[in-house]
């Protein structure tokens, strides 16, 4: 039986339920995938709770966008895939499921060195980070301030920036300093005196700032330290960006991503897969839950558990 997680009203994790759904069929340009792991992202929680605006719910709404699995069906016009191939997918509709039909353009071969859980953890975090840094034209000449460096997006921001030769300073709680250092960044603690701590860590100055925290502290610190406001971006407080003269990439921004930015988000997944396979990119995994326990997975992400949470059908 094919099942999926859905919700029929906005609310707490308890609104998530496993329901039977029609078995997916591979239409033209699509692949059907038996899901072996699905990534749980903060945006899933925001949409389910109603904290991020979305359309009125008129029927059970499926949830999730990233995952990994095995191809079970190949649609007309699709080349390069065959039944049995291990794959990773991103930007899909309804990834919390046992089976899903996905446009082939959003599906990527999974190297044998990459586990299903690691593959499922990539889509939104690496896509967001890669696109933000590309949009900000980060290079080896830059010192980048990453707010919320120990989160999934923050860790991807650090790693891409370091790979491109930039110096990175990242905020986190002191308990997560070791992880931030391991990825190649200089950690600084949140809280009073942050501006001074960043200046001490980066006496050469900060040229780029990326906010993955969404706090006033993160925005105010960025504005104080980065001279060019067009090299400050928020990934969380999109609605506040224009008023502060900074950039926003999704995160509630009224401005949609450009075609180039969308292309970078797609490009990020195979780039990250190749880097993981080569031992040059790391994904921190958190707890894994059964598909039927999606509500518990959402409670875990809301509690601030470390590492990327995944669901296993």
matplotlib code that plots the C-alpha trace (Angstrom):
import matplotlib.pyplot as plt

x = [0.0, 1.2, 1.0, 2.0, 1.9, -0.6, -2.4, -6.0, -5.6, -2.8, -1.6, 0.9, 2.6, -0.5, -2.2, 0.1, -1.4, -0.4, -3.0, -3.4, -2.7, -3.0, 0.1, 2.1, 2.6, 5.5, 4.2, 6.2, 9.4, 8.9, 10.4, 8.6, 10.8, 10.4, 11.4, 14.0, 14.6, 12.9, 14.5, 12.7, 13.2, 12.2, 10.1, 7.9, 7.2, 6.5, 4.0, 2.3, 1.9, 0.7, 3.7, 4.6, 1.7, 0.3, -2.9, -6.1, -6.3, -9.2, -8.1, -5.4, -2.1, 1.0, 4.4, 8.1, 10.4, 13.7, 14.5, 16.4, 15.2, 15.2, 13.7, 10.7, 9.3, 10.6, 8.3, 8.4, 11.2, 13.4, 17.0, 19.8, 17.8, 16.5, 14.6, 16.7, 18.9, 19.6, 18.8, 18.4, 15.6, 14.8, 12.1, 9.4, 5.8, 5.0, 8.3, 7.0, 5.7, 6.5, 6.5, 6.5, 6.5, 9.1, 10.2, 13.4, 15.0, 14.9, 16.4, 20.1, 22.1, 23.3, 26.9, 27.6, 29.6, 26.5, 23.9, 20.2, 19.9, 22.8, 21.2, 17.8, 19.4, 20.7, 18.0, 16.9, 20.0, 22.6, 20.4, 19.8, 23.4, 24.9, 22.5, 23.0, 26.7, 26.7, 24.2, 26.6, 29.6, 31.6, 35.3, 38.6, 38.8, 35.9, 35.4, 32.0, 29.9, 27.4, 24.6, 23.4, 26.5, 25.7, 22.3, 21.9, 21.9, 24.7, 26.9, 26.4, 27.2, 30.4, 31.6, 30.9, 32.5, 35.6, 35.9, 35.8, 38.7, 36.8, 37.5, 34.4, 33.2, 30.1, 27.8, 26.6, 26.0, 29.2, 28.2, 28.4, 31.8, 33.6, 31.3, 31.8, 35.5, 35.5, 33.9, 36.6, 35.0, 35.9, 33.1, 31.7, 28.9, 25.5, 24.5, 25.6, 28.9, 28.6, 29.8, 33.0, 33.6, 33.3, 35.6, 38.2, 37.8, 38.0, 40.2, 40.5, 36.8, 33.7, 32.7, 29.6, 27.0, 24.3, 21.5, 20.2, 19.1, 16.4, 17.1, 17.4, 20.9, 21.9, 20.6, 21.9, 25.3, 25.5, 24.5, 27.1, 30.0, 29.3, 29.7, 27.9, 24.3, 23.9, 26.3, 24.1, 21.3, 18.7, 17.3, 14.7, 13.4, 12.6, 9.7, 12.1, 14.9, 13.7, 13.2, 16.8, 18.2, 19.6, 18.9, 16.6, 16.5, 13.1, 12.5, 9.2, 10.5, 7.9, 10.4, 10.6, 14.0, 15.2, 15.6, 19.4, 18.9, 16.6, 19.1, 21.8, 19.6, 19.2, 22.9, 23.8, 22.5, 24.8, 27.7, 27.2, 26.8, 30.1, 31.8, 30.5, 31.6, 35.1, 35.2, 35.1, 31.6, 30.0, 26.4, 25.6, 22.7, 20.4, 17.7, 15.7, 12.0, 9.6, 7.3, 4.3, 6.1, 6.4, 4.7, 7.6, 10.1, 8.5, 8.6, 12.3, 13.0, 11.0, 13.0, 16.3, 17.8, 21.2, 21.7, 19.5, 16.3, 15.1, 12.0, 12.3, 9.2]
y = [0.0, 3.5, 5.9, 9.5, 12.0, 14.8, 17.5, 18.8, 21.8, 24.1, 23.3, 21.4, 18.2, 16.2, 17.4, 15.1, 11.8, 8.9, 8.4, 6.0, 7.7, 6.4, 4.6, 7.1, 6.6, 7.9, 10.5, 12.0, 13.4, 11.8, 9.1, 7.1, 6.5, 4.1, 6.4, 5.1, 8.3, 11.7, 14.9, 17.0, 20.7, 23.7, 25.0, 21.9, 22.9, 26.5, 25.5, 22.9, 25.3, 28.2, 30.4, 30.6, 31.7, 29.3, 28.6, 27.7, 23.9, 22.4, 18.8, 16.8, 18.5, 16.4, 17.6, 17.3, 18.1, 16.2, 12.5, 9.5, 6.2, 3.8, 4.3, 2.0, 3.7, 5.7, 8.0, 8.7, 11.0, 10.3, 9.3, 8.4, 6.5, 2.9, 0.9, 0.0, 3.1, 4.7, 8.4, 11.6, 14.1, 17.6, 20.2, 17.5, 17.7, 15.3, 13.6, 12.2, 9.1, 5.5, 6.2, 9.5, 10.7, 13.4, 15.4, 13.8, 17.3, 17.1, 13.7, 12.9, 9.6, 8.7, 7.7, 4.5, 6.5, 8.5, 6.9, 7.4, 9.5, 11.8, 12.2, 13.0, 15.7, 17.8, 19.5, 22.6, 23.2, 22.9, 24.5, 27.5, 27.9, 27.4, 29.8, 32.5, 32.4, 32.4, 35.3, 37.2, 36.4, 35.0, 34.4, 33.9, 37.6, 37.6, 37.2, 35.8, 36.0, 33.2, 33.5, 30.1, 28.3, 25.0, 24.5, 22.5, 25.6, 27.2, 24.2, 24.1, 27.9, 27.4, 24.5, 26.0, 29.3, 27.6, 25.4, 28.6, 30.0, 32.5, 33.1, 32.3, 33.4, 31.7, 32.3, 29.4, 28.3, 27.4, 23.8, 23.6, 25.3, 22.0, 21.3, 24.8, 24.5, 21.1, 22.6, 25.3, 28.4, 30.5, 30.2, 33.1, 32.9, 34.6, 37.2, 40.6, 41.7, 39.8, 42.7, 43.0, 39.2, 39.1, 42.1, 40.2, 37.1, 39.0, 42.1, 42.4, 43.1, 41.3, 41.7, 39.3, 38.3, 35.6, 35.4, 31.9, 32.7, 35.3, 37.3, 41.1, 40.5, 38.8, 41.6, 44.4, 42.9, 42.3, 45.9, 47.2, 45.2, 44.9, 48.1, 47.0, 46.2, 44.3, 41.8, 41.1, 38.5, 37.0, 33.5, 33.9, 37.5, 38.1, 40.5, 42.8, 42.9, 45.7, 48.0, 47.4, 47.7, 44.2, 41.1, 38.2, 34.8, 33.1, 33.0, 34.8, 37.3, 38.8, 38.8, 35.4, 33.8, 34.5, 31.8, 31.8, 31.5, 28.6, 27.0, 27.4, 25.6, 22.7, 22.6, 22.5, 18.9, 17.1, 19.3, 18.3, 14.6, 14.7, 16.5, 14.0, 11.1, 12.7, 13.2, 17.0, 17.8, 16.7, 16.3, 16.0, 13.5, 13.7, 11.1, 9.1, 8.3, 6.0, 7.6, 7.0, 9.0, 12.2, 14.1, 13.0, 14.1, 17.6, 17.8, 16.9, 19.7, 22.2, 21.2, 22.2, 18.7, 18.8, 17.2, 16.6, 14.6, 12.0, 9.8, 6.2, 4.7]
z = [0.0, -0.8, 2.0, 2.7, 5.6, 5.2, 7.3, 6.9, 9.2, 10.5, 13.9, 16.0, 15.1, 16.0, 12.8, 10.8, 9.8, 7.6, 4.9, 1.9, -1.5, -5.0, -6.3, -8.3, -12.1, -14.0, -16.5, -19.3, -17.9, -14.5, -12.4, -9.7, -6.6, -3.7, -0.9, 1.5, 3.4, 3.5, 4.9, 7.5, 7.1, 9.2, 6.4, 6.7, 10.3, 9.4, 6.7, 8.9, 11.8, 9.6, 10.6, 7.0, 4.8, 2.3, 0.5, 2.2, 2.9, 1.0, 1.1, 3.0, 2.1, 1.7, 3.0, 2.4, -0.5, -0.2, -0.2, -1.5, -2.8, -5.7, -9.1, -9.7, -12.8, -15.7, -17.7, -21.4, -22.5, -19.5, -20.3, -18.0, -15.4, -15.1, -12.6, -9.6, -9.7, -6.2, -6.4, -4.5, -5.2, -4.2, -4.6, -4.9, -3.6, -0.8, 0.0, 3.3, 1.5, 0.7, -3.1, -5.1, -8.7, -9.3, -12.4, -13.7, -13.6, -9.8, -9.5, -9.3, -9.2, -5.6, -5.5, -3.5, -1.0, 0.0, 2.2, 1.6, 4.8, 3.8, 0.3, 1.8, 4.0, 1.1, -1.0, 0.9, 3.1, 0.3, -2.3, -0.1, 1.0, -2.5, -4.1, -1.5, -1.7, -5.5, -5.5, -3.2, -5.4, -2.5, -3.3, -1.7, -1.2, 1.3, 5.0, 5.5, 8.7, 8.9, 11.5, 12.9, 11.7, 13.4, 11.7, 8.5, 6.3, 8.3, 8.0, 4.2, 4.1, 6.0, 3.8, 0.5, 1.5, 2.9, -0.3, -2.3, -0.3, 1.9, 5.6, 7.6, 11.1, 12.3, 15.3, 17.3, 20.9, 22.7, 22.9, 19.1, 18.7, 17.9, 15.0, 13.6, 13.9, 12.3, 9.2, 8.9, 10.5, 13.5, 16.0, 18.0, 20.6, 20.3, 22.8, 24.2, 22.8, 19.5, 17.4, 19.4, 19.3, 15.5, 15.2, 17.3, 15.3, 12.0, 12.5, 8.7, 8.6, 7.3, 3.6, 3.5, 6.0, 5.6, 8.2, 8.8, 12.4, 11.8, 15.0, 15.4, 16.7, 13.5, 11.3, 13.4, 13.7, 9.9, 9.2, 11.7, 10.2, 6.5, 4.5, 1.3, 2.2, -1.1, 0.3, 3.3, 2.9, 5.2, 4.6, 7.3, 7.6, 3.9, 4.6, 6.6, 4.0, 1.9, 4.9, 6.0, 2.5, 2.4, 0.2, 0.9, -0.7, 0.0, 3.8, 3.4, 0.9, -1.4, -4.2, -5.9, -6.8, -10.3, -12.9, -12.3, -8.5, -9.0, -11.3, -8.6, -6.0, -8.4, -9.2, -5.6, -5.0, -7.5, -6.5, -2.9, -3.8, -5.6, -2.8, -0.2, -2.4, -2.5, 1.3, 1.0, 2.3, 5.6, 6.6, 10.3, 10.8, 13.7, 14.8, 12.3, 12.7, 11.0, 8.5, 10.7, 13.5, 11.5, 14.3, 16.6, 14.0, 14.0, 17.7, 17.6, 15.1, 17.1, 20.2, 18.5, 18.2, 16.6, 13.2, 10.2, 11.0, 8.5, 8.1, 7.0, 5.3]

ax = plt.figure().add_subplot(projection="3d")
ax.plot(x, y, z, "-o")
ax.set_aspect("equal")
plt.show()
